Amino acid sequence: MQKTVVVSVEKSVKHPLYKKILKRTKNLKAHDENNKCQIGDQVLIAETRPLSKDKCWRVVEILKSAS
């Protein structure tokens, strides 16, 4: 998977009956044209046309670098 990064998107949802706040995560594959992303970076992604079977997001910019 060259030029591909896996981005973990986390959101909080409230259980309708018990009112407990739960964390839900989803892993999205995104296209990184310049291969600049490292493990732990926070990135901004945008939806794009399908680039492969699973990849339909692209990295717009790196918001916070891990190192």
Secondary structure as GFF3:
##gff-version 3
##sequence-region A 1 67
A	DSSP	beta_strand	4	14	.	.	.	ID=ss1
A	DSSP	beta_strand	21	31	.	.	.	ID=ss2
A	DSSP	beta_strand	42	47	.	.	.	ID=ss3
A	DSSP	beta_strand	55	64	.	.	.	ID=ss4
###
